[in-house]
Amino acid sequence: MEHFKKIIDGKKYSEEFLQKLHPLSTEFFKNFNRKPCLAVILVGDNTASSIYVKNKVRTAKKNGIRSVEVILSRNVSEEDLLNEIFKLNDDQNVDGILVQLPLPIHISERKIINNISPIKDVDGFHPTNFGKLFLGDPNFIPCTPLGCFYMLKNELKVLSGKNAVIIGRSNIVGKPMASLLLSSNCSVTITHSKTENLREHCKKADILISAVGIPEMVDDTYVKQDAIIIDVGINRLQFVNSETKANETKLVGDVNFKKVVDIAKKITPVPGGVGPMTIACLMHNTIKAAYKNKKENFANFLGENF
């Protein structure tokens, strides 16, 4: 099978997803005479974070969502950052709040997340939303796991009975991903840096999701024949250009694509896999928040549980 037939095209999925979503923002504007609004807080001048914010703002604009950017110095105090969040919590014209992570080390990420209003927490990281997800009554689902889940449901149709292995136990990806897969009757194993015999665990996976943050760690020795692989990793790898001899960087995932693609049944590339769906799901959560904050029904095309 040609390699391109194995690609799970996140860019294509995100475009189709947003086409379904856009009419809901248009309808909101007709009903309430304003666009759904996403506020994004960026602290410091981290290049990668700045790029992520620009991509989110650009996608919002294309899909009928107003964006508010709050740019703060990396030296901003925790108190001042909290005050910005409290203002946005109280602003009736702001539906969703996102604080771009990571934050400078002098600021507690947990404290910041815990003080975002749960009804505006479009990242899905607030303890209330996290707990509701694990209880099977989700409100806002973290965007990256939701995007991965959407692609898996579309690729496999039926997830029930599949053996899923997740590499990484973070609150951002690993734990919520496990909850979503359990909700579809998968058997789920969460592995991590302390897992013994990691390869043996991974080799049993019908669905292998890597969010470990180690460039190209997952090679052919981790993957069983015809597994579905979701590569969440985004890593910058330095290399020397063989022609120019110059030092350059490239984006790679946690999975060594070249070594794995012949074994896998389907695989997400990096870039162009999970990333576009993460941003699309952020738009979904923002529009969902707008409707819920107006006590209106949200015509959710993902299904009644989402």
Order of alpha helices (4+ residues) and beta strands (2+ residues): alpha-beta-alpha-beta-alpha-beta-alpha-alpha-alpha-beta-alpha-beta-alpha-beta-beta-beta-beta-alpha-beta-alpha
